[in-house]
Amino acid sequence: MGILGWTWLLVGLSFTLYIIVAIWARANTSKEFYVAGGGVHPILNGMATAADWMSAASFISLAGIVSFTGYDGAVYIMGWTGGYVLLALLLAPYLRKFGKFTVPDFIGDRYYSSTARVVAVLAALIVSFTYVAGQMRGVGIVFSRYLEVDINTGVYIGMAIVFFYAVLGGMKGITYTQVAQYCVLIFAFMVPAIFISIQMTGNPIPQLGFGSSGHDGVYLLDKLDGLSTQLGFHEYSTGSKSMADVFAITFALMVGTAGLPHVIVRFFTVPKVKDARLSAGWALVFISILYTTVPAVAVFARTNLIETVSNKPYEGLPAWVANWEKTKLIKFDDKNGDGIVQYVGDKEKNELTIDNDIMVLANPEIAGLPNWVVALVGAGGLAAALSTAAGLLLVIASSISHDFIKKLIKPDISEKGELLAARISAGVAVFIAGYFGIHPPGFVAAVVALAFGLAAASFFPAIILGIFYKKMNKEGAISGMLVGLSLMVWYMLKYKFGLFDGGKEALGALKADWWFGISPEGFGTVAMVANFFVALIVNKFTKEPPLHVQEIVEHIRIPSGAGEAQNH
């Protein structure tokens, strides 16, 4: 059977499973729609959290960016994994004990202010729509290659699937669907990694294989360093970013993870505070399986790619190149007319343009693995993208229906009316997400990194101060969030999109003007510091929060291994 046949079979089976689960776990109450009724087992919630958190950026784009940038790409691995540890240990149990299942709900109540709630809703929408743009782009890429349609059509298909099980099932449907999606995506990621590790090094453990020697006796990383420098690329195992930028990106991704609303809500789907801690630990185990494999997959893919295409006749290239050319994510421009592929580091001479986001998906084809493995990776990529997209859409829906309509506009709305508003909000969000997927601001990992920067700049200081500083008041929190979010949005628009300085064509020249030499992906760290500074200064010159609020903060910091969280 060919790749297309296997793709239809495996994607069809996995999607059928997702839809059956969504129907079985359909939400009938607003609590089931928002937090799955609060009765999910910690291990299952850990798997769902892992699937929710490991998005298209993790599955599709992370190994791709490491593959193309080498050592520099490690900031994404360090930032995202470190961030999850920070969230699990520092924030999750306290937020769970506070009993508010959305970030705007926590901020609105902790800072006793409707204005704070509105700012938090605005931030949640900006973060979530930026993040979901990357997921829909990932869905489009997978469908465009494996179903042989263009990327836009792929996005439309993804929109239809997400609309069905997110709008119908709510958090209850999404949670159990994400358990199935985790199983699919981790199997799809590990199978080709193990096969290729054996093929290239004889070692069946990818994490060890990429640090081993190949069949020619040369260490794989030494070989890749040599291949890269021969072609004029930067040496793979050394970095080109400044230390300040490496630190800023890593830190922004870490604290951005700890402020992501679609991950935080996961800790409210379990019965007890103790279960929130357990599910965080299980999620870390499940996440580490993929993240420790990413560097190996990146090295395998990069080595195979260079050996496959560099200085080879274009007419004699393997079929996988032609397959990906149809998606327009690989382009060959024979600049010297000799019919030989010049894949080199010099932009003026390089004849091959390769999108970062195809490396994981193309990896099995490059390595010559069976067609069923190629199709399996496609199914895994879809599982990763759709699971996170659904979680983000739930955040958008709950921000509008629960935090904005119920808490601010119409407090007396019935449960049925609130559930309808949530479903309508999720439906509208699907279409907006689809638009961003068709017109993405960059490759998947870069777009997602911006979402983390926005979360770091807006939510993280307000959450940390709200938990650990009982005298933090509403004036300080609101001022800090507005300054941090505005600064990050401005910097992103200026230096990522060239909005104020002549468009994307001017971005190369604008690099010299980066503040402290920090890229837009890392600027969330600077904006976060500004948020903290403004919040604490304003807090110093305004009155303390009410005594009952300070008592609540004291209460949530008391260690509690078990017991029901407050229901509000």
KOLBA-206674 format. One record per residue (C-alpha): residue in one letter; x, y, z. Coordinates in pm, 1 decimal. Layout:
- a, X, Y, Z .
...
//
This chain:
- m, 0.0, 0.0, 0.0 .
- g, 124.7, 351.4, -81.8 .
- i, 172.3, 643.5, 157.4 .
- l, -164.3, 796.0, 65.6 .
- g, -347.2, 469.1, 129.7 .
- w, -176.2, 416.8, 465.2 .
- t, -246.7, 779.7, 557.8 .
- w, -617.7, 748.7, 487.3 .
- l, -625.8, 427.6, 691.0 .
- l, -430.8, 546.7, 998.0 .
- v, -567.9, 901.9, 1005.5 .
- g, -918.3, 766.6, 946.3 .
- l, -886.8, 515.9, 1232.6 .
- s, -741.4, 773.6, 1473.4 .
- f, -1002.7, 1035.6, 1386.1 .
- t, -1281.0, 780.5, 1424.2 .
- l, -1145.2, 703.8, 1771.2 .
- y, -1137.6, 1073.8, 1862.5 .
- i, -1493.0, 1130.6, 1745.5 .
- i, -1628.6, 822.6, 1926.4 .
- v, -1458.8, 935.8, 2246.9 .
- a, -1593.0, 1290.8, 2202.9 .
- i, -1948.7, 1161.4, 2163.7 .
- w, -1910.5, 922.3, 2460.3 .
- a, -1771.0, 1200.8, 2681.3 .
- r, -2005.5, 1474.6, 2563.3 .
- a, -2043.5, 1760.5, 2813.1 .
- n, -2395.1, 1809.9, 2949.1 .
- t, -2325.4, 2073.5, 3216.3 .
- s, -2110.8, 2385.6, 3226.7 .
- k, -1880.3, 2218.7, 3483.9 .
- e, -1825.1, 1925.9, 3245.5 .
- f, -1767.2, 2170.6, 2960.6 .
- y, -1508.4, 2375.7, 3151.4 .
- v, -1331.7, 2120.5, 3379.7 .
- a, -1462.6, 1775.6, 3273.8 .
- g, -1671.2, 1756.0, 3591.0 .
- g, -1356.8, 1753.3, 3806.8 .
- g, -1340.0, 1373.0, 3820.9 .
- v, -1053.3, 1270.7, 3589.2 .
- h, -800.0, 1015.3, 3722.0 .
- p, -450.8, 1169.9, 3779.5 .
- i, -273.2, 933.5, 3536.3 .
- l, -527.8, 999.1, 3261.9 .
- n, -511.6, 1370.7, 3335.6 .
- g, -131.2, 1349.2, 3313.6 .
- m, -160.5, 1199.2, 2965.7 .
- a, -417.5, 1458.5, 2861.5 .
- t, -198.5, 1738.5, 3000.5 .
- a, 101.5, 1604.1, 2809.0 .
- a, -99.4, 1595.0, 2485.5 .
- d, -240.9, 1942.6, 2553.8 .
- w, 104.5, 2085.4, 2625.7 .
- m, 297.7, 1901.1, 2351.4 .
- s, 157.1, 2089.3, 2058.7 .
- a, 245.3, 2094.8, 1690.3 .
- a, 545.1, 2300.8, 1799.9 .
- s, 674.0, 2008.8, 2008.2 .
- f, 592.1, 1730.2, 1765.1 .
- i, 645.4, 1892.8, 1425.2 .
- s, 855.8, 2202.4, 1469.8 .
- l, 1085.8, 2154.2, 1769.7 .
- a, 1305.9, 1886.5, 1611.7 .
- g, 1292.2, 2090.6, 1290.7 .
- i, 1431.0, 2405.4, 1450.0 .
- v, 1697.2, 2204.9, 1637.6 .
- s, 1777.9, 2028.9, 1310.3 .
- f, 1840.8, 2356.2, 1128.0 .
- t, 1992.9, 2566.0, 1407.6 .
- g, 2171.2, 2298.2, 1610.7 .
- y, 2285.7, 2415.0, 1950.9 .
- d, 2083.3, 2736.9, 1924.7 .
- g, 1761.8, 2533.9, 1904.9 .
- a, 1832.5, 2384.6, 2247.1 .
- v, 1682.5, 2696.2, 2409.8 .
- y, 1337.2, 2567.9, 2314.0 .
- i, 1398.9, 2228.4, 2473.5 .
- m, 1536.3, 2382.3, 2794.3 .
- g, 1270.6, 2652.5, 2816.5 .
- w, 965.0, 2437.7, 2756.8 .
- t, 1066.4, 2145.3, 2978.3 .
- g, 1195.1, 2371.1, 3255.2 .
- g, 876.1, 2571.3, 3237.5 .
- y, 659.4, 2270.8, 3296.0 .
- v, 859.6, 2179.7, 3609.0 .
- l, 815.7, 2537.7, 3730.0 .
- l, 440.5, 2521.0, 3671.7 .
- a, 399.3, 2181.6, 3835.4 .
- l, 599.4, 2263.4, 4148.7 .
- l, 540.8, 2634.1, 4201.5 .
- l, 190.8, 2714.5, 4080.9 .
- a, -40.1, 2421.9, 4006.0 .
- p, -123.9, 2308.2, 4362.5 .
- y, -190.6, 2663.6, 4482.4 .
- l, -409.8, 2754.8, 4187.7 .
- r, -599.0, 2428.6, 4230.9 .
- k, -656.6, 2503.8, 4597.9 .
- f, -780.0, 2853.4, 4517.9 .
- g, -1054.6, 2679.4, 4320.8 .
- k, -1077.3, 2899.8, 4012.0 .
- f, -1057.8, 2704.1, 3688.8 .
- t, -962.8, 2988.7, 3455.1 .
- v, -676.9, 3234.7, 3487.6 .
- p, -903.6, 3541.4, 3445.2 .
- d, -1126.6, 3397.7, 3719.9 .
- f, -828.5, 3367.5, 3954.2 .
- i, -704.4, 3718.0, 3872.5 .
- g, -1051.9, 3872.0, 3893.6 .
- d, -1119.5, 3725.9, 4240.4 .
- r, -766.7, 3748.9, 4382.0 .
- y, -743.8, 4114.9, 4282.9 .
- y, -1111.1, 4184.0, 4371.2 .
- s, -1161.8, 4378.6, 4049.0 .
- s, -1371.0, 4358.4, 3732.9 .
- t, -1105.9, 4563.7, 3554.7 .
- a, -840.0, 4305.4, 3643.6 .
- r, -1069.2, 4034.3, 3507.1 .
- v, -1118.2, 4222.5, 3177.8 .
- v, -742.4, 4272.6, 3134.6 .
- a, -687.3, 3902.0, 3206.9 .
- v, -954.8, 3801.9, 2953.6 .
- l, -788.2, 4024.4, 2692.3 .
- a, -447.1, 3870.2, 2767.4 .
- a, -589.7, 3515.3, 2756.9 .
- l, -743.1, 3580.1, 2415.1 .
- i, -422.5, 3731.3, 2272.3 .
- v, -207.4, 3445.2, 2407.6 .
- s, -448.6, 3174.2, 2296.2 .
- f, -505.5, 3307.1, 1944.8 .
- t, -130.4, 3350.5, 1891.2 .
- y, -70.7, 2995.8, 2013.5 .
- v, -355.5, 2839.4, 1816.9 .
- a, -229.3, 3000.0, 1494.1 .
- g, 73.8, 2773.1, 1515.2 .
- q, -141.6, 2464.9, 1571.6 .
- m, -366.9, 2528.2, 1272.6 .
- r, -58.6, 2591.7, 1059.3 .
- g, 73.9, 2251.4, 1172.4 .
- v, -255.5, 2082.6, 1083.1 .
- g, -244.0, 2242.0, 737.8 .
- i, 113.9, 2122.9, 676.7 .
- v, 32.4, 1763.0, 771.1 .
- f, -282.5, 1745.5, 561.8 .
- s, -116.5, 1916.5, 263.9 .
- r, 152.2, 1649.6, 242.8 .
- y, -30.1, 1333.7, 336.9 .
- l, -370.0, 1398.1, 180.4 .
- e, -210.5, 1575.9, -117.2 .
- v, -410.9, 1895.2, -81.4 .
- d, -285.5, 2252.5, -43.6 .
- i, -210.5, 2388.8, 304.4 .
- n, -521.6, 2608.3, 315.3 .
- t, -747.3, 2311.1, 240.7 .
- g, -565.1, 2121.1, 513.7 .
- v, -645.7, 2400.2, 759.9 .
- y, -1015.8, 2385.4, 662.1 .
- i, -1025.4, 2009.3, 726.1 .
- g, -859.3, 2060.3, 1065.2 .
- m, -1110.5, 2331.6, 1153.0 .
- a, -1399.3, 2093.8, 1085.2 .
- i, -1253.3, 1819.3, 1306.7 .
- v, -1169.6, 2051.6, 1596.7 .
- f, -1509.7, 2220.2, 1569.6 .
- f, -1679.4, 1884.5, 1610.3 .
- y, -1512.9, 1750.8, 1922.2 .
- a, -1422.9, 2078.9, 2097.1 .
- v, -1761.1, 2245.2, 2055.6 .
- l, -1956.2, 1925.7, 2121.6 .
- g, -1751.3, 1764.4, 2396.8 .
- g, -1611.6, 2060.9, 2585.9 .
- m, -1334.5, 1986.6, 2837.8 .
- k, -1480.8, 1646.0, 2919.7 .
- g, -1471.0, 1535.5, 2556.9 .
- i, -1133.8, 1699.8, 2497.8 .
- t, -972.7, 1538.2, 2804.6 .
- y, -1052.1, 1181.6, 2704.2 .
- t, -980.5, 1257.0, 2339.2 .
- q, -639.1, 1391.7, 2442.5 .
- v, -560.2, 1067.1, 2625.0 .
- a, -610.1, 884.9, 2293.9 .
- q, -413.9, 1154.9, 2109.1 .
- y, -119.4, 1122.7, 2346.8 .
- c, -100.4, 748.3, 2278.1 .
- v, -106.0, 814.5, 1902.9 .
- l, 146.5, 1099.1, 1901.0 .
- i, 405.2, 933.7, 2129.3 .
- f, 389.4, 605.4, 1935.0 .
- a, 419.2, 796.8, 1607.7 .
- f, 720.0, 995.0, 1733.2 .
- m, 911.2, 705.6, 1888.4 .
- v, 870.0, 434.0, 1621.8 .
- p, 1065.1, 613.6, 1343.1 .
- a, 1317.8, 747.0, 1597.5 .
- i, 1396.2, 392.1, 1711.8 .
- f, 1410.3, 258.7, 1353.8 .
- i, 1644.7, 535.2, 1236.3 .
- s, 1866.0, 506.1, 1544.5 .
- i, 1916.9, 136.9, 1468.8 .
- q, 1969.3, 213.8, 1100.3 .
- m, 2235.6, 481.4, 1160.5 .
- t, 2413.7, 366.2, 1477.7 .
- g, 2293.6, 15.7, 1563.6 .
- n, 2161.9, 147.0, 1897.9 .
- p, 1783.3, 104.8, 1951.0 .
- i, 1767.1, 387.3, 2209.2 .
- p, 1756.1, 721.0, 2019.2 .
- q, 1870.5, 921.3, 2323.3 .
- l, 2193.2, 718.7, 2322.6 .
- g, 2214.2, 668.4, 1948.4 .
- f, 2269.5, 1032.6, 1856.0 .
- g, 2572.6, 1043.3, 2086.3 .
- s, 2714.3, 721.8, 1942.3 .
- s, 2932.8, 650.4, 1642.6 .
- g, 2783.5, 550.2, 1308.4 .
- h, 2861.8, 236.7, 1112.5 .
- d, 3168.4, 414.2, 970.1 .
- g, 3314.7, 454.1, 1320.9 .
- v, 3276.4, 835.3, 1326.4 .
- y, 3070.4, 992.7, 1604.8 .
- l, 2742.9, 1115.8, 1457.9 .
- l, 2775.8, 1470.2, 1597.8 .
- d, 3135.8, 1498.0, 1470.8 .
- k, 3017.6, 1384.3, 1130.0 .
- l, 2735.2, 1638.6, 1128.4 .
- d, 2970.4, 1919.1, 1239.0 .
- g, 3197.6, 1833.1, 946.4 .
- l, 2915.5, 1814.2, 692.6 .
- s, 2774.5, 2149.2, 811.5 .
- t, 3100.8, 2342.5, 798.7 .
- q, 3195.3, 2192.4, 458.7 .
- l, 2874.3, 2339.5, 317.9 .
- g, 2926.3, 2679.2, 481.1 .
- f, 2669.3, 2635.4, 759.0 .
- h, 2739.0, 2720.8, 1120.8 .
- e, 2892.9, 2430.0, 1311.3 .
- y, 2601.1, 2224.2, 1442.3 .
- s, 2714.5, 2170.3, 1800.6 .
- t, 2810.0, 2532.3, 1880.1 .
- g, 2580.0, 2831.8, 1907.2 .
- s, 2558.3, 3166.9, 1732.6 .
- k, 2312.3, 3345.5, 1964.6 .
- s, 2437.3, 3586.6, 2228.7 .
- m, 2429.7, 3465.5, 2587.7 .
- a, 2175.0, 3735.7, 2672.7 .
- d, 1937.7, 3614.7, 2399.8 .
- v, 1979.8, 3248.0, 2497.2 .
- f, 1897.7, 3332.0, 2859.3 .
- a, 1604.5, 3556.7, 2763.6 .
- i, 1442.2, 3304.3, 2528.5 .
- t, 1488.3, 3016.3, 2773.4 .
- f, 1351.1, 3216.9, 3065.6 .
- a, 1057.4, 3355.5, 2862.8 .
- l, 959.7, 3004.8, 2755.1 .
- m, 987.2, 2879.7, 3113.5 .
- v, 777.1, 3146.0, 3281.1 .
- g, 547.0, 3160.5, 2978.8 .
- t, 471.9, 2791.2, 3029.8 .
- a, 384.5, 2865.3, 3391.3 .
- g, 136.2, 3128.4, 3274.8 .
- l, -37.4, 2935.0, 2996.3 .
- p, -412.6, 2933.1, 3062.8 .
- h, -487.8, 2611.5, 2868.1 .
- v, -235.3, 2413.6, 3076.6 .
- i, -333.8, 2564.4, 3412.1 .
- v, -700.2, 2469.5, 3363.5 .
- r, -590.9, 2104.0, 3346.5 .
- f, -527.0, 2097.9, 3721.7 .
- f, -897.5, 2155.4, 3786.4 .
- t, -1013.2, 1842.4, 3606.4 .
- v, -902.3, 1614.7, 3895.7 .
- p, -1093.5, 1566.9, 4224.3 .
- k, -835.5, 1683.1, 4481.9 .
- v, -531.5, 1907.3, 4532.5 .
- k, -323.6, 1592.4, 4589.3 .
- d, -441.0, 1463.1, 4250.8 .
- a, -330.4, 1789.1, 4086.4 .
- r, 23.1, 1727.3, 4213.1 .
- l, 13.4, 1363.9, 4100.5 .
- s, -115.9, 1448.2, 3753.8 .
- a, 158.1, 1713.2, 3717.9 .
- g, 420.1, 1450.2, 3798.1 .
- w, 273.0, 1197.9, 3555.6 .
- a, 252.6, 1462.4, 3283.2 .
- l, 622.6, 1536.8, 3328.2 .
- v, 703.8, 1167.1, 3281.2 .
- f, 492.5, 1148.1, 2965.4 .
- i, 638.2, 1473.0, 2827.9 .
- s, 998.3, 1367.5, 2891.8 .
- i, 963.8, 1066.9, 2661.1 .
- l, 925.2, 1296.0, 2360.3 .
- y, 1150.6, 1580.2, 2471.8 .
- t, 1453.5, 1362.1, 2542.5 .
- t, 1411.5, 1211.9, 2194.1 .
- v, 1391.0, 1544.5, 2006.6 .
- p, 1769.8, 1610.0, 1983.6 .
- a, 1824.5, 1260.6, 1843.2 .
- v, 1553.4, 1302.3, 1579.2 .
- a, 1700.5, 1641.7, 1482.6 .
- v, 2051.7, 1498.5, 1436.3 .
- f, 1927.5, 1196.1, 1239.4 .
- a, 1714.5, 1413.3, 1010.5 .
- r, 1984.3, 1674.1, 946.3 .
- t, 2253.0, 1416.0, 867.8 .
- n, 2028.5, 1219.8, 633.6 .
- l, 1906.7, 1537.6, 463.2 .
- i, 2256.1, 1666.8, 383.4 .
- e, 2375.1, 1328.4, 259.7 .
- t, 2062.1, 1286.6, 47.4 .
- v, 2045.5, 1620.1, -137.1 .
- s, 2381.3, 1800.5, -122.8 .
- n, 2572.0, 1803.2, -455.3 .
- k, 2330.6, 1550.5, -605.7 .
- p, 2170.0, 1578.0, -953.4 .
- y, 1822.5, 1723.5, -917.1 .
- e, 1673.8, 1467.4, -1153.1 .
- g, 1815.4, 1185.4, -941.9 .
- l, 1679.2, 1303.1, -604.8 .
- p, 1457.8, 1058.9, -410.0 .
- a, 1080.4, 1069.0, -445.4 .
- w, 1030.7, 1234.8, -106.0 .
- v, 1171.0, 1563.9, -242.2 .
- a, 911.7, 1575.1, -520.4 .
- n, 638.3, 1480.5, -271.6 .
- w, 722.2, 1776.5, -47.7 .
- e, 774.0, 2012.9, -342.4 .
- k, 401.6, 1977.1, -411.9 .
- t, 333.8, 2144.2, -75.1 .
- k, 570.5, 2432.3, -167.7 .
- l, 761.0, 2372.8, 157.0 .
- i, 1069.2, 2265.1, -40.0 .
- k, 1179.6, 2473.3, -337.9 .
- f, 1468.3, 2418.7, -579.6 .
- d, 1603.7, 2713.3, -777.1 .
- d, 1884.2, 2608.2, -1013.9 .
- k, 2076.2, 2935.4, -998.3 .
- n, 2378.4, 2821.9, -1201.6 .
- g, 2182.8, 2599.2, -1441.5 .
- d, 2397.7, 2288.1, -1388.9 .
- g, 2118.6, 2063.3, -1259.9 .
- i, 2315.4, 1990.3, -941.2 .
- v, 2161.3, 2078.1, -603.1 .
- q, 2379.0, 2332.4, -424.1 .
- y, 2264.4, 2315.9, -62.3 .
- v, 2505.6, 2558.0, 107.7 .
- g, 2516.2, 2818.3, 384.3 .
- d, 2569.2, 3111.9, 145.5 .
- k, 2222.7, 3255.8, 74.1 .
- e, 2332.5, 3390.3, -261.7 .
- k, 2445.9, 3046.0, -380.4 .
- n, 2202.5, 2819.3, -195.6 .
- e, 1954.6, 2663.1, -439.4 .
- l, 1736.6, 2469.0, -195.7 .
- t, 1482.5, 2627.4, 39.9 .
- i, 1351.1, 2393.2, 309.4 .
- d, 1079.9, 2483.3, 560.5 .
- n, 1179.1, 2403.9, 921.4 .
- d, 842.2, 2246.6, 987.1 .
- i, 879.2, 1951.2, 750.0 .
- m, 1180.5, 1780.7, 908.7 .
- v, 1001.5, 1548.8, 1152.1 .
- l, 731.3, 1467.1, 900.3 .
- a, 978.9, 1403.4, 618.0 .
- n, 1230.2, 1219.5, 838.8 .
- p, 1092.2, 865.0, 780.0 .
- e, 1079.8, 924.0, 402.9 .
- i, 1436.7, 1058.7, 397.7 .
- a, 1551.6, 749.8, 588.0 .
- g, 1364.2, 517.5, 351.7 .
- l, 1134.6, 370.0, 619.0 .
- p, 818.4, 174.4, 521.6 .
- n, 513.9, 366.9, 404.3 .
- w, 311.8, 277.8, 713.5 .
- v, 572.1, 452.0, 934.1 .
- v, 555.4, 763.5, 714.5 .
- a, 175.7, 771.4, 746.8 .
- l, 195.9, 704.0, 1121.5 .
- v, 404.7, 1019.3, 1171.7 .
- g, 138.8, 1217.2, 986.8 .
- a, -129.7, 1082.2, 1220.8 .
- g, 89.9, 1172.4, 1519.5 .
- g, 143.3, 1526.7, 1393.5 .
- l, -230.7, 1573.9, 1359.2 .
- a, -289.7, 1435.9, 1709.7 .
- a, -37.5, 1683.1, 1856.3 .
- a, -175.0, 1984.9, 1671.7 .
- l, -542.4, 1907.2, 1724.5 .
- s, -509.1, 1823.6, 2095.5 .
- t, -352.7, 2160.9, 2177.8 .
- a, -582.0, 2350.7, 1942.0 .
- a, -882.7, 2205.1, 2122.3 .
- g, -745.4, 2301.4, 2464.8 .
- l, -679.9, 2655.2, 2348.9 .
- l, -1026.0, 2687.6, 2200.1 .
- l, -1169.6, 2586.3, 2537.4 .
- v, -970.9, 2868.0, 2703.2 .
- i, -1106.9, 3113.9, 2449.4 .
- a, -1461.5, 2986.8, 2497.6 .
- s, -1444.1, 2993.6, 2878.2 .
- s, -1282.4, 3339.6, 2879.0 .
- i, -1574.8, 3478.3, 2682.0 .
- s, -1869.4, 3280.9, 2824.3 .
- h, -1763.9, 3239.2, 3189.0 .
- d, -1523.5, 3524.4, 3265.9 .
- f, -1677.8, 3791.7, 3046.8 .
- i, -2048.9, 3713.6, 2998.0 .
- k, -2134.7, 3538.5, 3327.9 .
- k, -1903.4, 3731.0, 3558.4 .
- l, -1933.5, 4077.1, 3405.1 .
- i, -2221.2, 4115.0, 3158.6 .
- k, -2502.4, 3883.0, 3271.2 .
- p, -2445.4, 3726.8, 3616.3 .
- d, -2794.9, 3571.4, 3618.6 .
- i, -2744.9, 3374.3, 3296.1 .
- s, -2876.5, 3018.0, 3322.4 .
- e, -2642.1, 2717.9, 3304.2 .
- k, -2799.3, 2622.5, 2972.1 .
- g, -2742.1, 2975.2, 2840.4 .
- e, -2381.5, 2977.2, 2961.2 .
- l, -2316.6, 2640.5, 2793.8 .
- l, -2466.7, 2771.5, 2467.8 .
- a, -2252.3, 3086.9, 2488.5 .
- a, -1941.7, 2872.2, 2544.5 .
- r, -2018.7, 2657.9, 2239.1 .
- i, -2087.3, 2959.8, 2018.8 .
- s, -1763.6, 3123.2, 2140.9 .
- a, -1567.0, 2806.6, 2062.9 .
- g, -1724.3, 2788.6, 1718.4 .
- v, -1634.3, 3149.3, 1634.0 .
- a, -1284.3, 3090.8, 1771.3 .
- v, -1236.4, 2795.0, 1532.9 .
- f, -1290.2, 3022.4, 1234.0 .
- i, -1056.0, 3292.8, 1365.3 .
- a, -793.6, 3025.5, 1441.0 .
- g, -832.9, 2895.1, 1085.6 .
- y, -764.9, 3241.9, 946.9 .
- f, -440.9, 3265.8, 1143.9 .
- g, -347.8, 2915.6, 1028.9 .
- i, -383.6, 3025.3, 665.6 .
- h, -194.1, 3351.8, 726.7 .
- p, 64.7, 3248.8, 989.0 .
- p, 319.3, 3498.6, 1125.1 .
- g, 604.4, 3246.6, 1094.7 .
- f, 696.8, 2881.0, 1129.6 .
- v, 519.2, 2687.2, 1402.2 .
- a, 779.6, 2696.0, 1682.7 .
- a, 845.3, 3069.5, 1637.5 .
- v, 474.3, 3153.2, 1652.3 .
- v, 429.5, 2941.0, 1964.3 .
- a, 736.0, 3101.8, 2125.7 .
- l, 568.3, 3441.4, 2084.8 .
- a, 260.0, 3309.2, 2266.4 .
- f, 481.8, 3200.5, 2556.3 .
- g, 641.7, 3545.6, 2561.8 .
- l, 298.0, 3704.7, 2580.5 .
- a, 199.3, 3474.9, 2869.3 .
- a, 524.7, 3556.5, 3050.5 .
- a, 473.0, 3930.1, 3002.5 .
- s, 111.6, 3934.6, 3119.5 .
- f, 10.3, 3646.9, 3347.7 .
- f, 318.9, 3516.9, 3525.5 .
- p, 387.8, 3816.7, 3756.1 .
- a, 19.6, 3853.6, 3843.8 .
- i, -8.5, 3483.8, 3933.5 .
- i, 317.6, 3466.2, 4130.3 .
- l, 247.1, 3785.6, 4325.1 .
- g, -113.4, 3678.1, 4374.4 .
- i, -1.9, 3355.1, 4543.2 .
- f, 313.7, 3454.3, 4728.9 .
- y, 261.9, 3821.4, 4818.3 .
- k, -58.2, 3871.5, 5011.3 .
- k, -27.0, 4251.5, 5010.1 .
- m, -26.6, 4274.0, 4630.3 .
- n, -323.4, 4491.7, 4536.5 .
- k, -541.9, 4534.9, 4229.9 .
- e, -384.9, 4865.0, 4117.3 .
- g, -39.6, 4710.8, 4101.9 .
- a, -151.1, 4392.3, 3927.7 .
- i, -356.7, 4574.6, 3663.6 .
- s, -82.0, 4829.4, 3590.8 .
- g, 181.5, 4556.0, 3563.1 .
- m, -25.8, 4340.2, 3328.3 .
- l, -108.6, 4632.2, 3101.4 .
- v, 252.6, 4749.2, 3080.3 .
- g, 396.8, 4398.6, 3029.9 .
- l, 141.6, 4293.5, 2767.3 .
- s, 157.5, 4624.6, 2577.1 .
- l, 537.0, 4622.1, 2571.5 .
- m, 550.2, 4263.7, 2441.4 .
- v, 286.8, 4325.6, 2172.9 .
- w, 465.0, 4642.1, 2056.6 .
- y, 806.3, 4473.3, 2042.2 .
- m, 661.6, 4172.1, 1860.0 .
- l, 485.7, 4386.5, 1598.8 .
- k, 793.8, 4604.1, 1546.5 .
- y, 1073.0, 4346.6, 1538.6 .
- k, 891.0, 4031.1, 1425.3 .
- f, 655.2, 4177.1, 1167.4 .
- g, 818.1, 4511.7, 1087.1 .
- l, 480.9, 4680.1, 1131.6 .
- f, 620.9, 5026.0, 1205.7 .
- d, 933.7, 5014.9, 991.0 .
- g, 861.3, 4908.8, 635.5 .
- g, 731.5, 4552.1, 672.7 .
- k, 909.6, 4217.3, 689.3 .
- e, 1166.1, 4324.8, 430.2 .
- a, 1317.9, 4561.7, 687.4 .
- l, 1350.8, 4301.0, 966.2 .
- g, 1713.4, 4216.0, 886.5 .
- a, 1823.3, 4574.6, 941.2 .
- l, 1608.4, 4606.4, 1254.9 .
- k, 1805.9, 4331.9, 1432.9 .
- a, 2072.2, 4587.9, 1515.4 .
- d, 1809.5, 4778.8, 1717.6 .
- w, 1696.7, 4486.3, 1935.1 .
- w, 1686.4, 4593.2, 2299.6 .
- f, 1985.0, 4443.0, 2482.7 .
- g, 2039.1, 4221.2, 2176.8 .
- i, 1726.6, 4019.5, 2264.9 .
- s, 1507.5, 3870.1, 1990.6 .
- p, 1124.5, 3895.9, 1989.9 .
- e, 1105.5, 3529.9, 2103.1 .
- g, 1300.8, 3622.4, 2417.9 .
- f, 1155.9, 3965.8, 2485.6 .
- g, 887.6, 3819.3, 2710.5 .
- t, 1158.7, 3810.7, 2980.3 .
- v, 1215.8, 4187.3, 2955.2 .
- a, 841.9, 4261.0, 2945.3 .
- m, 791.1, 4033.4, 3246.2 .
- v, 1054.9, 4223.7, 3446.4 .
- a, 880.6, 4549.3, 3350.0 .
- n, 550.4, 4398.3, 3468.9 .
- f, 699.2, 4304.5, 3808.3 .
- f, 866.2, 4646.2, 3847.2 .
- v, 555.3, 4849.3, 3763.3 .
- a, 328.8, 4626.6, 3974.6 .
- l, 546.5, 4655.9, 4285.0 .
- i, 602.4, 5031.5, 4246.9 .
- v, 230.6, 5105.6, 4198.9 .
- n, 147.2, 4868.0, 4485.3 .
- k, 382.6, 5062.3, 4716.1 .
- f, 192.0, 5388.4, 4663.0 .
- t, -163.2, 5251.8, 4676.5 .
- k, -365.4, 5095.3, 4956.0 .
- e, -337.6, 4734.7, 5069.2 .
- p, -589.6, 4474.6, 4954.2 .
- p, -885.8, 4400.4, 5186.4 .
- l, -815.4, 4177.0, 5485.3 .
- h, -1035.1, 3890.7, 5357.3 .
- v, -828.2, 3874.9, 5036.3 .
- q, -505.7, 3854.1, 5237.2 .
- e, -659.0, 3571.8, 5442.4 .
- i, -746.6, 3380.5, 5124.8 .
- v, -384.8, 3408.6, 5009.4 .
- e, -264.8, 3281.3, 5346.7 .
- h, -505.8, 2988.1, 5320.7 .
- i, -402.2, 2867.9, 4975.0 .
- r, -35.2, 2859.5, 5079.0 .
- i, -99.8, 2612.7, 5365.1 .
- p, 28.5, 2272.8, 5244.9 .
- s, -251.9, 2031.4, 5179.5 .
- g, -197.8, 1683.6, 5043.4 .
- a, -565.4, 1607.2, 5005.1 .
- g, -909.1, 1747.3, 5043.7 .
- e, -1158.1, 1907.3, 4818.0 .
- a, -1071.0, 2244.0, 4668.0 .
- q, -1306.6, 2530.4, 4723.6 .
- n, -1599.5, 2540.7, 4490.1 .
- h, -1695.1, 2886.2, 4381.2 .
//
